[in-house]
Amino acid sequence: MTETVDNALGLAGQAVQLSSDERERISALTALGDDFQAGFRGDDGRHHYQEALRLARGDDALAAERARLCAKLAYMAMVPGSFRRRLGDRGVYSVPVVSAKISSAIW
């Protein structure tokens, strides 16, 4: 499994480097976060999801993508063993709150 995850991480990393606009970069960063999550490397995955979320902020056309990213972050925070270090209250509770705000803005 490690070799498969490592291969996926390499390809997703290349996609981030080759992205030509913000939408492609958001998609590639999300894929990279997904690959880290699959390998139970939440610390690294969280970083890439948050970077994609930062890029998606301020663009109303990306509201659904922001909600998906927040849901991924919230799910990751609930999976035992995803993180090497404890997230603390801010890391755990801020994601669902942001997710709820975005979801309410979408619907």
Contact map, one row per residue, 1 for C-alpha under 8 A:
11111000000000000000000000000000000000000000000000000000000000000000000000000000000000000000000000000000000
11111100000000000000000000000000000000100000000000000000000000000000000000000000000000000000000000000000000
11111110000000000000000000000000000000000000000000000000000000000000000000000000000000000000000000000000000
11111111000000000000000000000000000000000000000000000000000000000000000000000000000000000000000000000000000
11111111100000000000000000000000001101100000000000000000000000000000000000000000000000000000000000000000000
01111111110000000000000000000000000000000000000000000000000000000000000000000000000000000000000000000000000
00111111111000000000000000000000000000000000000000000000000000000000000000000000000000000000000000000000000
00011111111100000000000000000000001000000000000000000000000000000000000000000000000000000000000000000000000
00001111111110000000000000000001001100000000000000000000000000000000000000000000000000000000000000000000000
00000111111111000000000000000000000000000000000000000000000000000000000000000000000000000000000000000000000
00000011111111100000000000000000000000000000000000000000000000000000000000000000000000000000000000000000000
00000001111111110000000000011011001000000000000000000000000000000000000000000000000000000000000000000000000
00000000111111111000000000010001000000000000000000000000000000000000000000000000000000000000000000000000000
00000000011111111100000000000000000000000000000000000000000000000000000000000000000000000000000000000000000
00000000001111111110000010010000000000000000000000000000000000000000000000000000000000000000000000000000000
00000000000111111110000110011000000000000000000000000000000000000000000000000000000000000000000000000000000
00000000000011111110000000000000000000000000000000000000000000000000000000000000000000000000000000000000000
00000000000001111111000000000000000000000000000000000000000000000000000000000000000000000000000000000000000
00000000000000111111110110010000000000000000000000000000000000000000000000000000000000000000000000000000000
00000000000000000111110110000000000000000000000000000000000000000000000000000000000000000000000000000000000
00000000000000000011111110000000000000000000000000000000000000000000000000000000000000000000000000000000000
00000000000000000011111111000000000000000000000000000010000000000000000000000000000000000000000000000000000
00000000000000000000111111100000000000000000000000000000000000000000000000000000000000000000000000000000000
00000000000000010011111111110000000000000000000000000000000000000000000000000000000000000000000000000000000
00000000000000110011111111111000000000000000000000010000000000000000000000000000000000000000000000000000000
00000000000000000000011111111100000000000000000000011011000000000000000000000000000000000000000000000000000
00000000000000000000001111111110000000000000000000010000000000000000000000000000000000000000000000000000000
00000000000110110010000111111111000000000000000000000000000000000000000000000000000000000000000000000000000
00000000000100010000000011111111100000000000000110110000000000000000000000000000000000000000000000000000000
00000000000000000000000001111111110000000000000110010000000000000000100000000000000000000000000000000000000
00000000000100000000000000111111111000000000000000000000000000000000000000000000000000000000000000000000000
00000000100110000000000000011111111100000000100100000000000000000000000000000000000000000000000000000000000
00000000000000000000000000001111111110000001111110000000000000000000000000000000000000000000000000000000000
00000000000000000000000000000111111111000000100000000000000000000000000000000000000000000000000000000000000
00001001100100000000000000000011111111100000100000000000000000000000000000000000000000000000000000000000000
00001000100000000000000000000001111111111101100000000000000000000000000000000000000000000000000000000000000
00000000000000000000000000000000111111111100100000000000000000000000000000010000010000000000000000000000000
00001000000000000000000000000000011111111000000000000000000000000000000000000000000000000000000000000000000
01001000000000000000000000000000001111111000000000000000000000000000000000000000000000000000000000000000000
00000000000000000000000000000000000111111100000000000000000000000000000000000000111000000000000000000000000
00000000000000000000000000000000000111111111100000000000000000000000000000000000011100000000000000000000000
00000000000000000000000000000000000110011111110000000000000000000000000000010000011100000000000000000000000
00000000000000000000000000000000000000001111111000000000000000000000000000000000011110000000000000000000000
00000000000000000000000000000000100100001111111100000000000000000000000000000000000000000000000000000000000
00000000000000000000000000000001111110001111111110000000000000000000000000000000000000000000000000000000000
00000000000000000000000000000000100000000111111111000000000000000000000010000000000000000000000000000000000
00000000000000000000000000000000100000000011111111100000000000000000000000000000000000000000000000000000000
00000000000000000000000000001101100000000001111111110000000000000000000000000000000000000000000000000000000
00000000000000000000000000001100100000000000111111111000000000000000100110000000000000000000000000000000000
00000000000000000000000000000000000000000000011111111100000000000000100000000000000000000000000000000000000
00000000000000000000000000001000000000000000001111111110000000000000000000000000000000000000000000000000000
00000000000000000000000011101100000000000000000111111111000000000000100000000000000000000000000000000000000
00000000000000000000000001000000000000000000000011111111100000000100110000000000000000000000000000000000000
00000000000000000000000000000000000000000000000001111111100000000000000000000000000000000000000000000000000
00000000000000000000010001000000000000000000000000111111100000000000000000000000000000000000000000000000000
00000000000000000000000001000000000000000000000000011111111001101100000000000000000000000000000000000000000
00000000000000000000000000000000000000000000000000001111111101000100000000000000000000000000000000000000000
00000000000000000000000000000000000000000000000000000001111100000000000000000000000000000000000000000000000
00000000000000000000000000000000000000000000000000000001111111100000000000000000000000000000000000000000000
00000000000000000000000000000000000000000000000000000000111111100000000000000000000000000000000000000000000
00000000000000000000000000000000000000000000000000000000001111110000000000000000000000000000000000000000000
00000000000000000000000000000000000000000000000000000001101111111100000000000000000000000000000000000000000
00000000000000000000000000000000000000000000000000000001001111111110000000000000000000000000000000000100010
00000000000000000000000000000000000000000000000000000000000011111111000000000000000000000000000000000000010
00000000000000000000000000000000000000000000000000000001000001111111100000000000000000000000000000000000000
00000000000000000000000000000000000000000000000000001001100001111111110000000000000000000000000000000100000
00000000000000000000000000000000000000000000000000000000000000111111111000000000000000000000000000100110000
00000000000000000000000000000000000000000000000000000000000000011111111100000000000000000000000000000000000
00000000000000000000000000000100000000000000000011011000000000001111111110000000000000000000000000000000000
00000000000000000000000000000000000000000000000000001000000000000111111111000000000000000000001101100000000
00000000000000000000000000000000000000000000000000000000000000000011111111100000000000000000001100100000000
00000000000000000000000000000000000000000000000010000000000000000001111111110000000000000000000000000000000
00000000000000000000000000000000000000000000010010000000000000000000111111111000000000000000001000000000000
00000000000000000000000000000000000000000000000000000000000000000000011111111100000000000001001100100000000
00000000000000000000000000000000000000000000000000000000000000000000001111111110000000000000000000000000000
00000000000000000000000000000000000010000100000000000000000000000000000111111110010000000000000000000000000
00000000000000000000000000000000000000000000000000000000000000000000000011111111010000100001000000000000000
00000000000000000000000000000000000000000000000000000000000000000000000001111111000000000000000000000000000
00000000000000000000000000000000000000000000000000000000000000000000000000111111110000000000000000000000000
00000000000000000000000000000000000000000000000000000000000000000000000000001111111000000000000000000000000
00000000000000000000000000000000000000010000000000000000000000000000000000000011111100000000000000000000000
00000000000000000000000000000000000010011110000000000000000000000000000000011011111100000000000000000000000
00000000000000000000000000000000000000011110000000000000000000000000000000000001111111100000000000000000000
00000000000000000000000000000000000000001110000000000000000000000000000000000000111111000000000000000000000
00000000000000000000000000000000000000000010000000000000000000000000000000000000001111100000000000000000000
00000000000000000000000000000000000000000000000000000000000000000000000000000000001111110000000000000000000
00000000000000000000000000000000000000000000000000000000000000000000000000001000001011111111000000000000000
00000000000000000000000000000000000000000000000000000000000000000000000000000000000001111111000000000000000
00000000000000000000000000000000000000000000000000000000000000000000000000000000000000111111110000000000000
00000000000000000000000000000000000000000000000000000000000000000000000000000000000000111111110000000000000
00000000000000000000000000000000000000000000000000000000000000000000000000000000000000111111111000000000000
00000000000000000000000000000000000000000000000000000000000000000000000001001000000000111111111100000000000
00000000000000000000000000000000000000000000000000000000000000000000000000000000000000001111111110000000000
00000000000000000000000000000000000000000000000000000000000000000000000000000000000000001111111111000000000
00000000000000000000000000000000000000000000000000000000000000000000011011000000000000000011111111100000000
00000000000000000000000000000000000000000000000000000000000000000000011001000000000000000001111111110000000
00000000000000000000000000000000000000000000000000000000000000000000000000000000000000000000111111111000000
00000000000000000000000000000000000000000000000000000000000000000000010000000000000000000000011111111100000
00000000000000000000000000000000000000000000000000000000000000000010011001000000000000000000001111111110000
00000000000000000000000000000000000000000000000000000000000000000000000000000000000000000000000111111111000
00000000000000000000000000000000000000000000000000000000000000000000000000000000000000000000000011111111100
00000000000000000000000000000000000000000000000000000000000000100110000000000000000000000000000001111111110
00000000000000000000000000000000000000000000000000000000000000000010000000000000000000000000000000111111111
00000000000000000000000000000000000000000000000000000000000000000000000000000000000000000000000000011111111
00000000000000000000000000000000000000000000000000000000000000000000000000000000000000000000000000001111111
00000000000000000000000000000000000000000000000000000000000000110000000000000000000000000000000000000111111
00000000000000000000000000000000000000000000000000000000000000000000000000000000000000000000000000000011111
